[in-house]
Amino acid sequence: MRSVEARRIIGVDENGLGPRLGPLVVTGVRLRLAGAPPSMAELRAATGLDDSKRVFAPGRRGRGEALALGVLGVRTAASPVGLLAGRAAALPWAPPEACPLSAAGRIGGLGPGGAGAAPLPPRAAPSGLPPRAAPSGPPWEARCPALPVRALPRWTNEVRDVTAGLERLGVVVERVAWAVLCPGTLNVALADGTSKLAVDLRLFEVVVEALRADAGEGCETVCGKVGGTDRYGPRFAAWEGRVREVELESRARSTYEVAGVGRVSFVRDADAAEPAVATASVLGKYVRELWMDDLAAAAGWEGPVPSGYHDAASERLEARLRERIAAGALSLPIGCVRRLR
């Protein structure tokens, strides 16, 4: 957020690239600025928004939720489904037919199936495996990608404080978009040889395109760096052949002029340094937390919901899911929730 001339700026970040459980979420916000862009210190002081890792630190879930809802300007909503409706960007990958996840079955024992699942009509499977059962029944029915259906908790005055703080800074959250890639679809992409970087970067393109429409001239895009690379130009999919200029490629920042999109920068540690990216990251973290809540509920989990990363609690949650699937209590493949890598 360094360009004073830009009256609109898009910030994009990902949440959940490396865990063992749960979705990959890429989130973007488009901000309209009344004046000079605020610094991170100004944003933090006015709203409490910060790096999502600090905002959603252990024991601070309520605070993180209030900040996310404040960014969205929420006053009333019955459930996350109503709250988040209409904000999802179209995914570049469709789930496998009826979500059998047969491609995922080639690796790591994460293939589909599970006791109590009804058979699907026979069809050819990409991996040569027999046809598999699709996940069905609550809470997984028609939920790829997934969002919970239960009621939201009661919010505090912090929600209004965030909205008011943004107004004082002359910042309007004009548009929000996210792409939620469920583990099953991600597993199929990875099993077919697509890299995590390619998947992640493609979702960035999708979200930026969704936010860029009607933004006018001078709208810049700032993204968090992904995949440990400095050279994004050759890796673009939707933007292949559209890079007009490579302005900079360094460990700290890589900047491109993309036809039809404008100036796009990938910034190292952007969620801690760039207000637009920090705002997007907080929203993405909240969406992923909601997904993990629902996953824990499906497992009959009691107590704080694990992060889904490579910790002991997340390992126990996975074991619980496997037990329920084996017992027929859940009609879904473990590949719906467990990452290949």
C-alpha positions in Angstrom: 0.0 0.0 0.0 2.7 2.5 -1.0 1.2 4.2 -4.0 -0.5 7.5 -2.9 -2.0 7.9 -6.5 -3.9 4.6 -6.3 -7.4 5.3 -5.1 -8.2 1.6 -5.0 -6.0 -1.3 -4.0 -6.5 -5.0 -4.0 -4.8 -7.2 -1.3 -4.7 -11.0 -1.7 -3.3 -13.7 0.6 -3.6 -17.5 1.1 -4.4 -19.4 4.3 -3.9 -23.1 4.6 -1.2 -24.0 2.0 0.7 -26.4 4.2 -1.6 -28.2 6.8 -2.7 -31.8 6.9 -6.4 -31.1 7.3 -8.9 -28.6 5.8 -9.1 -26.4 2.7 -6.8 -24.0 0.9 -8.3 -20.5 1.1 -7.2 -17.6 -1.1 -8.9 -14.3 -0.1 -8.9 -10.8 -1.6 -10.2 -7.4 -0.6 -10.6 -4.3 -2.7 -10.2 -1.1 -0.7 -11.2 2.4 -1.8 -9.1 5.1 -0.3 -10.1 8.6 0.5 -6.5 9.7 0.8 -3.0 8.3 1.3 -3.0 4.6 2.2 -2.7 4.0 5.9 0.4 2.3 7.3 0.2 -1.0 9.2 0.7 0.9 12.5 -2.2 3.2 11.7 -4.4 0.3 10.7 -3.5 -1.6 13.8 -4.2 1.3 16.1 -7.5 2.2 14.4 -9.0 -1.3 14.0 -6.9 -3.9 15.7 -6.3 -5.6 12.3 -2.9 -7.2 12.1 -1.1 -10.3 10.7 -3.7 -13.1 10.9 -1.3 -15.3 12.8 -1.3 -12.8 15.6 -5.0 -12.0 15.3 -6.0 -15.7 15.6 -3.4 -16.7 18.2 -4.4 -19.5 20.5 -7.2 -18.3 22.8 -8.1 -15.3 20.7 -10.7 -16.8 18.4 -13.4 -14.4 19.4 -11.2 -11.4 18.7 -10.3 -12.7 15.3 -14.0 -13.3 14.5 -14.9 -9.8 15.5 -12.2 -8.3 13.3 -13.3 -10.4 10.3 -17.0 -9.5 10.8 -16.1 -5.8 11.3 -14.2 -5.8 8.0 -17.3 -7.2 6.3 -19.4 -4.5 8.0 -21.7 -7.2 9.4 -24.6 -6.1 11.6 -26.9 -9.1 11.5 -26.6 -12.5 9.8 -28.2 -15.9 10.7 -25.2 -18.1 9.7 -22.0 -18.1 7.8 -23.8 -19.4 4.7 -25.8 -16.2 4.6 -22.9 -14.1 5.6 -20.5 -15.4 2.9 -23.0 -16.0 0.1 -22.1 -14.4 -3.2 -18.5 -13.7 -2.2 -16.9 -16.9 -3.7 -14.9 -16.6 -6.9 -15.4 -19.3 -9.5 -12.9 -22.1 -9.0 -10.6 -23.0 -12.0 -11.1 -26.7 -11.1 -14.3 -28.6 -10.7 -14.5 -31.4 -8.1 -14.2 -34.9 -9.6 -17.4 -36.3 -10.8 -19.5 -37.0 -7.7 -16.3 -36.5 -5.7 -15.1 -40.1 -5.9 -11.5 -38.8 -5.6 -10.2 -41.9 -7.4 -7.0 -40.0 -8.4 -6.2 -39.4 -4.8 -6.4 -43.1 -4.1 -3.0 -43.6 -5.7 -1.1 -42.0 -3.0 -0.8 -42.5 0.8 -4.0 -44.5 1.4 -6.1 -41.4 1.1 -8.4 -42.8 -1.5 -12.2 -42.6 -1.3 -14.6 -45.1 0.2 -16.0 -45.7 3.6 -18.5 -48.0 5.3 -22.1 -47.3 4.8 -21.8 -45.3 1.6 -24.2 -45.9 -1.3 -22.6 -47.0 -4.6 -22.4 -44.7 -7.6 -23.3 -45.8 -11.2 -20.2 -47.5 -12.8 -17.9 -45.2 -14.7 -14.3 -45.1 -15.8 -11.9 -43.9 -13.0 -8.7 -41.9 -14.0 -6.6 -44.2 -11.8 -8.1 -47.4 -12.9 -9.7 -47.9 -9.5 -13.3 -49.1 -9.3 -16.1 -46.5 -8.9 -16.4 -45.1 -5.4 -19.0 -43.7 -3.1 -19.6 -40.0 -2.9 -19.7 -38.2 0.4 -23.3 -37.6 1.5 -25.5 -36.6 4.4 -24.9 -33.8 6.8 -22.7 -31.9 7.3 -21.0 -32.8 4.0 -24.0 -32.8 1.6 -23.5 -30.4 -1.3 -20.5 -28.9 0.4 -17.5 -28.8 -1.8 -16.1 -26.3 -1.0 -17.7 -26.2 2.4 -19.2 -23.7 4.8 -20.9 -24.4 8.1 -24.7 -24.0 8.4 -25.0 -23.5 12.2 -25.7 -20.1 13.7 -23.0 -17.6 14.3 -22.1 -16.8 17.9 -23.1 -13.5 19.5 -20.8 -10.6 18.5 -19.4 -7.8 20.6 -19.1 -4.1 20.1 -15.6 -4.8 18.6 -17.4 -5.4 15.3 -18.7 -1.8 15.1 -15.3 -0.6 16.3 -13.5 -2.1 13.4 -15.9 -0.6 10.9 -15.7 2.8 12.6 -11.9 2.6 12.6 -11.7 2.0 8.9 -14.0 4.9 8.3 -11.7 7.2 10.3 -8.8 6.1 8.1 -10.8 6.9 5.0 -10.8 3.2 4.0 -13.8 1.5 2.5 -13.9 -2.3 2.0 -15.5 -2.1 -1.4 -15.5 -5.8 -2.4 -14.4 -9.1 -1.0 -13.8 -12.4 -2.8 -12.3 -15.8 -1.9 -11.7 -19.2 -3.4 -12.0 -22.2 -1.1 -10.4 -25.3 -2.5 -11.5 -28.4 -0.6 -8.9 -31.0 0.2 -10.5 -33.5 -2.2 -10.1 -31.3 -5.2 -6.7 -30.3 -4.2 -5.6 -33.9 -3.7 -6.7 -34.8 -7.2 -4.8 -31.8 -8.7 -1.6 -32.9 -6.7 -2.0 -36.5 -7.7 -2.2 -35.5 -11.3 1.2 -33.8 -11.0 0.1 -30.2 -10.5 2.4 -28.4 -8.0 1.1 -26.6 -4.9 2.6 -23.4 -6.2 0.7 -23.7 -9.5 -2.6 -24.4 -7.7 -2.0 -21.5 -5.3 -1.0 -19.0 -8.0 -4.0 -20.0 -10.2 -6.3 -19.2 -7.3 -4.6 -15.8 -6.8 -5.3 -15.0 -10.4 -9.0 -16.0 -10.0 -9.5 -13.8 -7.0 -7.7 -10.8 -8.5 -9.8 -11.1 -11.6 -13.0 -11.2 -9.6 -12.0 -8.0 -7.7 -10.4 -6.1 -10.6 -13.7 -5.8 -12.5 -15.0 -2.2 -12.5 -12.1 -1.0 -10.4 -11.0 1.6 -13.0 -7.5 2.8 -13.9 -4.8 3.0 -11.2 -5.9 0.1 -9.1 -2.9 -1.8 -7.9 -2.8 -5.4 -6.5 -0.5 -6.5 -3.7 -0.3 -10.3 -2.9 1.6 -12.3 -0.3 4.5 -14.2 -1.8 3.7 -17.9 -2.4 5.8 -20.9 -3.2 9.2 -19.6 -2.3 9.9 -18.2 -5.8 10.9 -14.7 -7.0 9.9 -15.3 -10.7 6.1 -15.5 -11.1 5.8 -14.4 -14.7 6.6 -17.8 -16.3 4.3 -19.5 -13.8 1.1 -17.6 -14.6 -1.8 -19.5 -16.1 -4.6 -17.1 -16.8 -2.0 -14.3 -17.2 0.3 -16.3 -19.5 1.4 -14.0 -22.3 -0.1 -10.9 -20.6 3.0 -9.7 -18.7 3.8 -6.4 -20.3 6.7 -5.5 -18.0 8.7 -7.2 -15.3 9.4 -4.2 -13.0 11.2 -6.1 -10.3 12.0 -9.6 -9.2 13.7 -10.0 -5.8 13.4 -11.9 -2.6 11.5 -9.1 -1.0 9.2 -8.1 -3.9 8.3 -9.2 -7.4 6.3 -6.7 -9.5 4.7 -7.1 -12.9 2.5 -5.0 -15.2 -0.2 -7.4 -16.5 -2.5 -6.5 -19.4 -6.1 -6.1 -18.2 -5.1 -6.3 -14.6 -2.5 -3.5 -14.0 0.4 -3.5 -11.5 0.7 -6.7 -9.5 3.2 -7.2 -6.7 4.1 -10.3 -4.7 5.6 -9.1 -1.3 7.4 -11.2 1.2 5.6 -11.2 4.7 3.0 -9.0 3.2 0.4 -10.0 5.8 2.6 -8.2 8.4 3.5 -5.2 6.3 0.7 -4.4 3.8 -2.6 -3.4 5.2 -4.7 -4.7 2.3 -3.0 -8.1 2.5 -3.4 -8.2 6.3 -7.1 -7.5 5.9 -7.5 -10.2 3.3 -5.5 -12.7 5.4 -7.7 -12.1 8.5 -10.8 -12.9 6.4 -9.3 -16.0 4.9 -8.2 -17.3 8.3 -11.8 -16.8 9.5 -13.2 -18.7 6.6 -10.8 -21.6 7.2 -11.6 -21.6 10.9 -15.3 -22.0 10.1 -14.5 -25.0 7.8 -12.4 -26.6 10.6 -15.2 -26.0 13.1 -17.5 -28.0 10.8 -14.9 -30.7 10.3 -14.5 -31.1 14.1 -18.2 -31.3 14.6 -18.4 -34.1 12.0 -15.8 -36.0 14.0 -17.7 -35.5 17.3 -14.7 -33.5 18.6 -14.9 -32.0 22.0 -12.9 -29.0 23.2 -10.9 -26.4 21.2 -10.8 -27.1 17.5 -7.3 -28.0 16.3 -5.6 -25.9 13.6 -5.3 -28.8 11.1 -1.6 -28.3 10.9 1.1 -30.9 11.9 0.4 -30.9 15.6 -0.7 -33.6 18.0 -4.3 -32.4 18.4 -4.7 -32.3 14.6 -3.3 -35.8 14.4 -5.9 -37.0 17.0 -8.7 -35.3 15.0 -7.6 -37.1 11.9 -7.6 -40.4 13.8 -11.1 -39.6 15.1 -12.3 -39.0 11.5 -10.8 -42.3 10.3 -12.5 -44.2 13.1 -15.9 -42.6 12.3 -15.5 -43.4 8.6 -14.5 -47.0 9.3 -17.5 -47.4 11.6 -19.9 -46.0 9.0 -20.7 -43.0 11.1 -19.5 -40.7 8.3 -20.1 -41.5 4.6 -17.1 -39.6 3.2 -13.6 -40.5 2.1 -10.7 -39.4 4.3 -9.4 -37.8 1.1 -12.1 -35.1 1.5 -10.3 -33.7 4.5 -6.8 -35.1 4.7 -4.1 -33.6 2.3 -1.8 -35.7 0.2 1.0 -33.3 1.0 
